[in-house]
Amino acid sequence: MPRSGNYSDLTITCQGKSYRVHKAIVCPRSGFFTAACSGEFKANDDSEAVDAMINYIYCLNYDLNRADPSRVGEDRAAGTAAFQEAPPDQTPASTRPDLLAHAKVFTLAEKYLISGLKALALQKFVASVSGGFDVDDFLDAVQQVYRSTLEEDGGLREIIVSTLYNHKYLLDQKEVQAVLKDIGAVTYDLVMFMHKQIGK
């Protein structure tokens, strides 16, 4: 994505950050932007999720560790060089939780009708859960998903419920119990999932 914004014909503003983008690229990937392209558009969304969305629109991928979508090529080259220079006995470790961020990207993709981004966010969420996760981040993601997605759109909800089922020790934690009490739909989905598992 060009940093200069040359030839851009649409500005997306979110939490004080502006993205100068191109309708010819943005609109074919999002029915929402097709409908909203009557001038400057202001999004009142999470800026990290918007960064991910802009990166996806231009690169068909997103990286939560990339702070600025306007530096796509530069960051990729710098990241590769830094990784190659690291001593072989050092393993890169995730220093931040990603489940909530992927859940926000999923929600944003649903809002702006970007099905490819939605599928990618789901895939990245599953990979993050499979690789081990922070319980607090997981619970934040549960709340984001159950308060921001449609019941009919079971993608992330199914992953959350199967994670609770497969990691039953979570149900012994007071924080998890509080979320189950607070968001009845999670509890309902979990009970129905367990019922299906028993019936197998």
C-alpha positions in Angstrom: 0.0 0.0 0.0 1.5 3.3 -1.0 2.5 5.5 2.0 2.0 8.8 0.2 -1.7 8.3 -0.6 -1.1 9.4 -4.2 -4.2 9.0 -6.3 -6.3 8.0 -3.4 -9.9 9.0 -3.7 -11.3 8.0 -0.3 -10.3 8.7 3.3 -11.3 6.5 6.2 -10.8 8.1 9.6 -10.8 6.0 12.8 -9.8 7.2 16.3 -7.8 10.1 14.9 -6.0 8.0 12.3 -6.6 8.6 8.6 -6.2 6.1 5.8 -6.1 7.4 2.3 -7.3 4.5 0.1 -8.5 3.9 -3.4 -12.2 3.2 -4.2 -11.2 0.9 -7.0 -9.5 -1.4 -4.5 -11.6 -1.0 -1.4 -15.1 -1.1 -3.0 -14.8 -4.5 -4.8 -13.8 -6.1 -1.5 -16.6 -4.6 0.6 -20.2 -4.0 -0.2 -20.3 -1.6 2.7 -17.7 0.7 1.2 -19.4 0.5 -2.1 -22.6 1.9 -0.5 -20.7 4.4 1.6 -18.5 5.9 -1.1 -20.0 9.3 -1.3 -17.0 11.2 0.2 -15.1 11.0 3.5 -16.1 8.1 5.7 -15.5 8.1 9.4 -15.4 4.7 11.2 -15.9 4.5 14.9 -14.2 1.2 15.2 -11.2 -0.3 16.9 -8.1 1.2 15.2 -6.1 -2.1 15.3 -9.0 -3.9 13.6 -9.2 -1.1 11.0 -5.4 -1.4 10.4 -5.9 -5.2 9.8 -8.9 -4.5 7.5 -6.9 -2.0 5.4 -3.9 -4.4 5.2 -6.3 -7.2 4.1 -7.9 -5.0 1.4 -4.5 -4.3 -0.1 -2.6 -7.5 0.7 -5.3 -10.2 1.3 -3.7 -10.8 4.7 -3.1 -9.0 8.0 -0.6 -9.1 10.7 -1.5 -7.9 14.2 2.1 -7.1 14.9 2.2 -4.5 12.1 1.4 -1.2 13.6 1.0 0.8 10.4 -0.6 -0.5 7.3 1.0 2.1 5.2 4.4 0.5 5.8 3.6 -3.0 4.5 6.7 -3.6 2.3 9.1 -1.8 4.7 7.9 -3.8 7.7 8.0 -7.1 5.9 11.6 -6.5 4.8 12.7 -5.3 8.3 10.9 -8.2 10.0 12.6 -10.8 7.8 16.1 -9.2 8.4 15.5 -9.0 12.2 14.4 -12.6 12.4 17.4 -13.9 10.3 19.8 -12.0 12.7 18.3 -13.5 15.8 20.5 -16.2 17.6 19.3 -19.7 16.7 18.6 -20.6 20.3 16.1 -17.8 20.7 12.5 -18.6 19.8 10.2 -15.7 18.9 7.4 -15.5 21.6 4.1 -13.8 21.4 4.2 -10.9 23.7 0.6 -9.9 23.4 -2.8 -11.7 23.3 -4.4 -12.1 19.9 -7.8 -13.7 20.4 -9.6 -10.5 21.2 -7.9 -8.7 18.3 -8.9 -11.5 15.8 -12.4 -11.4 17.2 -12.6 -7.6 16.6 -11.3 -8.1 13.0 -14.0 -10.8 12.5 -16.7 -8.4 13.8 -15.4 -5.6 11.6 -15.3 -7.8 8.6 -18.9 -8.8 9.3 -20.0 -5.2 9.6 -18.3 -4.1 6.4 -19.3 -7.2 4.4 -15.8 -8.4 3.7 -16.3 -12.2 3.6 -12.6 -13.0 2.8 -11.4 -11.1 5.9 -14.0 -12.7 8.0 -12.8 -16.2 7.0 -9.2 -15.2 7.6 -9.9 -13.8 11.0 -11.7 -17.0 11.9 -8.7 -19.0 10.7 -6.3 -16.9 12.7 -8.5 -17.1 15.8 -8.5 -20.9 15.5 -4.7 -21.0 15.1 -4.3 -18.7 18.2 -6.5 -21.0 20.3 -4.7 -24.1 19.0 -1.3 -22.6 19.9 -2.3 -21.9 23.5 -4.0 -18.9 24.9 -4.2 -16.5 27.8 -7.5 -17.1 29.7 -8.2 -13.3 30.2 -7.7 -12.7 26.5 -10.0 -15.7 25.7 -12.7 -14.3 28.0 -12.4 -10.8 26.4 -12.8 -12.5 23.1 -15.9 -14.4 24.3 -17.5 -11.2 25.4 -16.6 -9.5 22.1 -18.0 -12.3 20.0 -21.2 -12.9 21.9 -22.0 -9.1 22.1 -21.0 -8.2 18.5 -21.9 -11.1 16.2 -25.2 -12.5 15.0 -26.5 -15.7 16.6 -26.9 -17.2 13.1 -23.3 -16.6 12.3 -21.8 -19.4 14.4 -18.2 -19.3 13.2 -16.4 -17.9 16.3 -19.2 -19.0 18.7 -18.6 -22.6 17.7 -14.9 -22.3 18.3 -15.4 -20.7 21.7 -17.8 -23.4 22.8 -15.6 -26.2 21.6 -12.7 -24.6 23.3 -14.6 -24.5 26.6 -15.7 -28.1 26.1 -12.2 -29.3 25.3 -10.6 -27.4 28.1 -13.0 -28.3 30.9 -10.6 -27.0 33.6 -11.7 -23.5 32.4 -15.1 -24.1 33.9 -13.5 -24.3 37.4 -12.2 -20.7 37.1 -14.3 -18.0 38.7 -13.7 -15.6 35.9 -15.1 -18.1 33.4 -18.0 -18.8 35.6 -18.8 -15.1 35.8 -18.8 -14.8 32.0 -21.1 -17.8 31.7 -23.5 -16.2 34.2 -23.3 -12.9 32.5 -23.8 -14.0 28.9 -26.5 -16.7 28.9 -26.1 -17.4 25.2 -22.6 -18.8 25.9 -24.0 -21.2 28.5 -26.8 -22.2 26.3 -24.5 -22.9 23.3 -22.2 -24.9 25.6 -25.0 -27.0 27.0 -26.3 -27.7 23.4 -22.7 -28.6 22.3 -22.3 -31.0 25.2 -25.7 -32.6 24.4 -24.6 -33.2 20.8 -21.3 -34.7 22.1 -23.1 -37.1 24.5 -25.4 -38.2 21.7 -22.5 -39.3 19.5 
